[in-house]
Amino acid sequence: MNEQAVPRLDLLRFLERVQERDLARTRDWIAAEERRLAERAARLPPASPPDWVLQGGIGAAGGPAAVHQGFCQPVGARVRAISVDEARRLLAADTGLACQLCRPDTALGLL
């Protein structure tokens, strides 16, 4: 094609429209996939809570703050699942770590 016949700016504007259309189509595909994944997740049963959880303390040196039974699981980034052995070890070392609501020390037979 003769470059003099079609100004360069017109060609760049055309390219821009094509790329915007492609981007819109890609965003539609992403939205459809997100909807599909959300529908699939809604059909799955919720994950069962862990049997025991550890709530960490605040700060860089934040050690364990509390041990909970799984149904009492507090929310937050400082919470992680632990094994029954680790729960026993932590509570045997410091009985003050037992949650006062769910009483994991009683459930583990440490009292």
C-alpha positions in Angstrom: 0.0 0.0 0.0 1.2 3.5 -0.8 2.1 5.3 2.4 1.2 8.6 0.9 -2.4 7.4 0.2 -3.3 6.8 3.9 -1.9 9.1 6.6 0.2 7.3 9.3 -2.0 8.8 12.0 -5.1 7.2 10.5 -3.4 3.8 10.4 -2.4 4.2 14.1 -6.0 5.2 15.0 -7.2 2.1 13.2 -4.7 -0.1 15.1 -5.9 1.4 18.3 -9.5 0.5 17.6 -8.6 -3.0 16.7 -6.6 -3.4 19.9 -9.4 -1.9 22.1 -11.8 -4.4 20.6 -9.4 -7.3 21.3 -8.9 -6.0 24.8 -12.7 -5.8 25.4 -13.1 -9.3 24.1 -10.3 -10.6 26.4 -11.9 -8.8 29.4 -15.3 -10.5 28.5 -13.6 -13.9 28.5 -12.0 -13.2 31.9 -15.3 -12.1 33.3 -17.0 -15.2 32.0 -14.3 -17.4 33.5 -14.6 -15.7 36.8 -18.4 -16.2 36.8 -17.9 -19.9 35.9 -15.4 -20.4 38.7 -17.7 -18.6 41.2 -20.6 -20.8 40.2 -18.5 -23.9 40.6 -17.2 -22.7 44.0 -20.8 -22.0 45.2 -21.7 -25.6 44.4 -18.9 -27.1 46.4 -19.5 -27.8 50.1 -17.6 -25.5 52.4 -14.3 -26.8 53.7 -14.5 -28.3 57.2 -12.7 -26.3 59.8 -9.4 -27.7 61.2 -9.6 -29.5 64.6 -7.2 -27.1 66.3 -5.9 -23.6 65.4 -3.2 -21.4 66.7 -3.7 -17.6 67.0 -0.4 -15.8 66.7 0.6 -12.7 68.6 1.0 -9.2 67.3 4.4 -7.8 66.1 7.6 -9.2 64.6 8.3 -11.4 67.6 4.6 -12.3 68.1 4.7 -15.8 69.5 1.6 -17.9 70.1 -1.3 -15.9 71.6 -4.0 -18.6 71.9 -4.9 -22.2 71.0 -8.5 -22.8 69.9 -10.7 -25.7 68.9 -11.5 -25.6 65.2 -15.1 -24.5 65.6 -14.0 -21.4 67.6 -11.6 -20.4 64.9 -10.9 -16.6 65.1 -10.5 -14.7 61.9 -7.4 -13.0 60.8 -4.1 -13.4 59.1 -2.4 -14.6 62.3 -4.4 -17.8 62.5 -3.2 -21.2 61.2 -4.2 -24.8 61.6 -2.1 -27.0 63.9 -2.1 -30.7 64.8 -3.4 -32.2 68.0 0.1 -32.9 69.1 1.2 -29.3 68.6 -1.9 -28.1 70.5 -1.1 -30.4 73.4 2.6 -29.3 73.4 1.7 -25.6 73.4 -0.9 -26.0 76.1 1.3 -28.2 78.3 4.0 -25.5 78.1 1.7 -22.6 78.8 -1.9 -23.2 80.1 -2.6 -19.5 79.6 -2.8 -20.1 75.9 -6.1 -21.9 76.1 -9.0 -20.0 74.7 -11.5 -19.1 77.5 -14.5 -19.7 75.2 -13.8 -23.1 73.6 -11.5 -24.5 76.3 -9.2 -26.7 74.2 -7.3 -27.8 77.3 -10.4 -29.5 78.6 -11.1 -31.1 75.2 -7.6 -32.4 75.1 -7.8 -33.8 78.7 -5.1 -31.5 80.1 -7.3 -30.2 82.9 
